Amino acid sequence: MRDYAFIKQALHTGKKAIQIYIAENQDQEEIHIKIFSPQYFLSLADTFPVLENMGLSIQSEHSIQLGEASTCVWLHHFIAVRHYQSGTTFARVEENFKKVLTDVFDDTLENDRFNCLALSGNASERHILLMRAYYAYMRQVGWPHTRASVVPVLEKYPFVLKNLKDLFYARFDPQSTGDEAHLIRETESLLAAIESAEEEMVFARMVSLILATERTNYFQKTNNGKHKPYVSLKIKAGDLKLIEGHKGFYEIFVYAPDVEGIHLRSGAVARGGIRWSDRRSDYRREVMDLMRAQFVKNAVIVPMGAKGGFYVKKNLSGLSFDARSEIGVAAYKTFVSGLLDVVDNRTDKGAIAPDDTVVHGAEDAYLVVAADKGTATFSDTANALSIDHNFLVRRCFFASGDHRDMTIKNGDYISGCLGICEATFSRIKHINGDPFHRCRCG
């Protein structure tokens, strides 16, 4: 009878239902996991990697079919133990553990070793997403930390992991009452107690990334009140001495389960396009090289260069052109939305920061995301995103797409440029004043 509620839930929702309970034996804590899969049998290849990435060592498995046809539910019963004993009782981590496991089986959370942090450190799915984002940025800037070396360190020191989260929340949560300076000192003390220099370096570099981050959309909500399924981090890369070689003045990193990407600027005002990259391991280097080239090309227009690029993590091999394009547009929407989430909007009252966003550093209402390789047909998508964010220039986001002629006819470019000029001249007290010289480029 205990299983009946989960069988009913699986049939009603059409999604997997999960039941977890603990059985104490003479030697160690046994974790029983029952997965109720409506209509479909789950192979060991589907389930073992997920459970092992959750930090479990599988001891046994038993499957049974309940019902027939449309009322069929497959029950998969696993008995497991922790592969790493952290000293935390399962009751304390059960809620986050079950949520992370459910999200993985629902394909809304990635299946990798970071998920074990729910068991070892009581990390929520949002906390794990944040750690993945910072790790992915670490790899792109060339820091020599692989997932195999980072995750065991985070798993080994759950109290330091919690301090990283607390520091991030104190710095960026609009509702936080945490003392950032105190948490920095506390974290430094914790790191000083770590004997391994390599392990201490992993945490130290993550702390430096958090402190170099000026904005994030982590606490922003969608229209239905839920957290956004991706993370944007605006990083003042110039403050990161640990990055060797060239780096952007500002770097906006966007991370999601199905796409990740970066936008680099060599100055506060810089222009350049966004491309669909096919270089998963080093798209930042590709974008950096192009940004430096853009710097030279823009010398007579805007003296600074910029460039952005995103990588689609889904397997596109064997897909039709239309299917690939659909996935690419969805990834582009996520990436550009992530960029716009951390950019100010220019209004009659000046620069307005995004809602639910703590801003460190100066105001920043400038972002150019022109078309580039793979994104030439995405102009209407970009225009729609600009309108959705209610930006000043709106359809002037791109000079192409279905609304290009209407944009020119309606004078949107002229009115947009005039608004920008008025805002600029009002700041320097020059509007309706003395004559000034101007020149036209392009």
N, C-alpha and C positions, 0 to 999 in steps of 0.2 A: 504493500500500500504506500510505502514511502516513495516509491518511484512513480506513482501514478500522476502526481502533480507535474513532474518533469516531462512525462510522456505527453500529457495534455498540452503543456506549454509548447513543446516541439511541434506538435500537430497544428496548433492554433497559429503560431507565428511563422511556421515554415523554416525556422532557424534551429540551430543546435542548442539544446538546453544542457546545462552543466550542473552536476551535483558533486560537492566535495565534502568529505568528512574524514576524521582522524580516528585511527585505531591504534591503541597502545599495545605493543607486544613487549616481550621481555628485554629486547635489545635496543630498539629504537622506534621513533615515531613513524608510523606508516600512514601515508597519504593516499586515500582512496578517491579516485576521480572517475565519475560516470558521465559519459558523453552520450546524449540521446540525439541521434541523427535521423531526421524525418526522411524516409524513403531511400536514402542512400547509405550504402555500406562505406565505412572509412577504412582504407587500407592502413597497414602499419607505416607505410611510407608517408601517409598523410598526417599521422598522429605522433609517431615517435619523435621526429625532429622538433615538433612544436613543444612537446612536454620536456624534452631534454634541454631546449633553449630556455625553458622556464626554471631551470635549475634542478630538475628531477632526474633520478636514476630509476628506470622502470624495472620492477621486479617480476611482474606477471601481467598478463592481459587475457581477457575473456570477452567474446562477442556473442550476442544472441539476437535473433530477429523476433520482434514483437508485432503481431498483426500481419495483415496482408494488403497488397495493392496501395490505395491512397491513404490507408490508415496504418501503414507499415512504419515502424520506428526501429532503428538498429541501436541496441544498447552496447556500448563499449566500456568495459569496466577495467580500469588500470589500478594496480597497486604500485606505489612508488615511495622512494625515500629521497631525502635531499642529498645532492652530491657534495654540497658544502654546508657544514654546520655553522650557522652564524650565532647561535645562542638565543635567537628570537623565537618565541613561541609561534606556532602556526596561526593560532587564534588572532594574534595581533596583526598578521599580514594577510589574513584570508580574504578580506574584502577587496583589496587592491589586486591580489593574486588572481582571484576569480574574474575580476573586470578585465585584466590584461589578457588572460587566457580566452575569455569570451570574445574580445575584440580581435584577437588573432584568428580565431576560427570564423569570425564574421568578415575577415579580410579588410578590416578598418585599421589594423595595426600590423606593423612588419613583424616577420618571424625571424628573429636573430637572437644572439646571446644577450643583448641588452635587457631582454625580458626577464632574465633571472634576477634583476634588481628588485622586482616586486617581491620575491621570496626572501632574498637576503637583506634588503634594506627598506622594505615596505614602500617602495616607490610606486606612485600611481602611473597610469598610462600617459598622463601629461608630463610628468617628471621624466619618464623614460624618453618621450619624444624630444624633450629639451636636451637631454644628454646625447641623444643621437645627433641632433642638429649641431651641437658644439663639436662633437667628435668628427662629423663629416667636414666641418670647416677646418678643423685641425689637419685632416688628411689633405685637403685641397691646398693649404698654404705650405705643405711640404714637411710638416712635423712628423718624425719617424715613429708614430704610435699606431700600431695596427689594432684592429678590434680584439684580436687574441691577446694583446698585451694590456689594453685599456680596461676591458670588462672585468677581468679577474681582480684588478686593483680596486675598482669601484665596489666590487662584491666583497672584497676583503675588509674594507673600511667603511661600513655603512654609516657610521657617525660623521665621517668627513663628507660622504655623499649627501647626507642631510644638511650639513652646513653649507654646501654649495647651493642647494635649493633655497635655504633660508637667506643666503646672501643675495641671490637673484631676486627673490621676492621682496626683500627689504629695499632693493635698488629700483624695482620696476612695478611692483604691485601698488596701484593707486590707493588701495585700502590698507596697506601695510603700516604697522607701527614699529617695525623692527629698526634697530639701530645699526646702520650699515657699517659705521666705523668700528663698533664693538664686534660685529661679526667678522670683519676683516682681521682684527687682532686675534680673535678666537680661532679662526681658521689657520692663521699663521702659526699659532701655538700647536694646533693639532698636526700640522704638516711637519713642524720641527721634531715631533715625537716619532715620526715614521723613520725607521732605520734605513730602509732601502732608498738610495738616491734616485733610482729610476722610478720607483713608485711615487716618491714625493714630487718628482718632476711632472708626472701626469696631472696630479691635482694642481700644482703650481701654475701650469699652463692653462688649465681650465679657469682658475681664478683670474688670471691675467686677461683671458677672453671676456669673462663676465664684466670686469672693470673697464675694459675697452669698449664694451657695448653701450651705445648711447640711447637706443630706442629698441622696442620690440612690440610685436602685436600679440604677444603671448596671452595677455589679459583682455584682449578685445573679444567681443561676442558677435555672433551672426545675428540676423534679424529675428531669428526664433529663440535667441537667448542662449545658444550653445557656444562653446569654445570653437574657434576656427581650427580646422583639421591640419593646419600647417603652421610653421613658425617662421617669422621674419626677424632677423637680427641686423640692426644697423651698427656697424663696427667702425670705430675710428682707428683704422689699421695703422695710421701713422704713429699711434702711441704704442704699437706692439713692436718692441725691440727684438722679439724672438723670431719675427718673420724676416728671413734673409732675402736679399734681392729686391726686386721692384714690388711696390704695393700701392694700392689706391689711397687717395686722401680719405674717401669714404668707401666702404664696401658693404653692400646690403646682401645678406645671405638668406635665401629662402629654402626651407626644407619641408618636404611632405613625403608620405609613404610612396607616392608614385612619381615624384619629380623633385629635383633640387636644382638650384641655380644661383648665380651671383651677378651683381651689377657693380661695376667699378667706376669710380670717378677720380680724376686727377686733381680736381678742384671743386669748390662749391658750385661753380657754374661751368658745366661741361656738357658736350653733346655727343651722341653716338647711338648706334642701333642695338637691337637685341636679336640674337641668333639661336637657332635650334642646334645645339651641339651634339656630336656623336662621340665625344671623348669623356667617358664616365670618370676615369681616374684623375684627369688633369684638365677639366674644362676651365678652371680658373686661370691656368697658365695660357690656354688658348685665348681667353678673354683679355688677359693682361697684355699679351703681345699685340692684340688688335687695338686695345685702348692706347697703347704707346704710338701705334701707327696713326690712330685718329688724332692724337695730339698734334702731329705734324700737319695732317690734312686740314685741321681746323685753324691753323695759325692765323689766317687772315679773316676768320669769322668769329669764332669763339675760341680763345687761346688755350682752352683745356680740352682734353679728350675724355671720352667715356665709352663704355661698352658693356653689354650684358649678354649672358648666355644661360640656357637651361638644358638639362639633360633628362630625358624621359626614361624612367627606370623599368617600365614594362617591356616585355619581350615583343618586339615589333616584327620579327622575322616571320615570313609566310603570310603576313596580312596584306589585304588589298590596299590600294592607294587611299581609298575613301576611309577605310578603317584606321589606317595610320594617321591620316589627317585629323580624324575625329579625336583620337587620343592626343595628338599634338596640340590641337586647339584647347582641349581640356587642361593639359599641362601648362600651356601658355597663360590661360586664365588664372590658374593658381599662382604662377610665378609673378605675373604683372600685378595681380591683386595683392600679393605679398609685398611687392615694392611700394605700391600706393598706400598700403596700410601704415607705413612709417614715414610718410611725406606730409608736410603741412599743406593746407589749402589756403590760397590767397583770397581774402574777402575784403569788403569795404572797411572792416575793422582791423585789417592787417592779417598776418599769418596766424592761422588757427591750427593747433595741433590736433591729431586724431583723438577720438574719444578713448577713454580707458588706457591712456598712454602717458607714462612718465617720461619727460624729455630731459636728457642730459646734453649739454652743448647748445649751440646756437640754433635759431630757427632755420628751417630748410624747406622751402616751397618750390624747389627746382628739380625737375626730373625729365629727361628726354629719352624716349624709348622708340626710336625710329625703326623701320623695317630693316631686316638683314637676312642672311642666309636662312631659308626655311620659314620665314615669317612674313614674306611679302604679301601674302593673301590674308593676313590676320588683322588688317586695318580696322574693319568694322567691329571686330571683337574688342580691339583696344578702345575704339570710340565709345562702345557700350560700357566698358569698364570705367572710363573717365566720367561719363554721364552718371553712372551708378554711384560714383564717389562724389558727385556734385562739385567737380573741380571748376575753377574759373573759366578755363579755355574750352572745356567740354569737347565738342566734336573736333576742335583744332588739335586734338591729340595726335592725329595723323592727317596728312594731306592727300589721302587716297581713300578708296573704299566706295561703297554705294552712295554715301552722302557727300561725295567730294563736290559735285556740281552744285548741290543745294547749299553746301557750306559756303561756297564762293558767292552764289547768288544772294544768299541771306546776309552776306557781309560778316559772317561769324569770325573770319580771320581778322577783319578790320576792327571789329568791336573788341575782339579778344586782345589784339595788339594794343589798341587804344587804352583798354583797361590796365594792361601791364605798364604802359608808358605813364599813365596817370598815377598809378601806385608808386612807380619808381621816382617820378619827378616830385611827388608830394613828400617823399621821404627826404629829398634833398632841397625842399622848399623852393622848387623852381617852376611849378606849374603856373601858367598864366602870368609868367614873369618876363624876364629879359629874353631876348632872342638867343637861340642856341644853334650850333652847327650839327648837322647829321649827315650820314652817308648810308647808302643802300648796298647790301651785298647779296648776290644770288639773283 
